[in-house]
């Protein structure tokens, strides 16, 4: 039996967790993916995402939301056993991570947190609003990629015409 996934709900769940201050961006994405796709995923995966916010440990390098999306993709497609770099799982995971990266870069020009937040007060509403949006964008796109690639397990909820 296929599980119907609503990528918009994944987005909304991730945004809500981040906006409420319950999780940072990367944690919110992993948590939303977990709760919508597979609640049996170990909660420790959320903990693994805890070092990525604010550009990896507040260094403002790579957007933490992108890191959370890549981690979520890796959960479903990555390797767990030692293998050659040409291993199908490794190749596929890298390809899907690159797709997410390229999509974000195409839409936001850069992945560098320092540039994305340039001129913003980190405690301001403007900064928070932008990062909530990035969190939602990545959660939704990661969900779409996972559903598309695992179409034998999941199906995308289709919005009904109004």
Secondary structure, 3 states (H helix, E strand, C coil): CCEEECHHHHHHHHHHHHHCCCCCHHHHHHHHHHHHHCCCCCCHHHHHHHHCCCCCCCCCCECHHHHHHHHHHHHHHCCCCCCCCCCHHHHHHHHHHHHHHHHHHHHHCCCEHHHHCCCCCCCCHHHHHHHHHHHHHHHHHHHHHHHHHCCCCEEECCCCCC
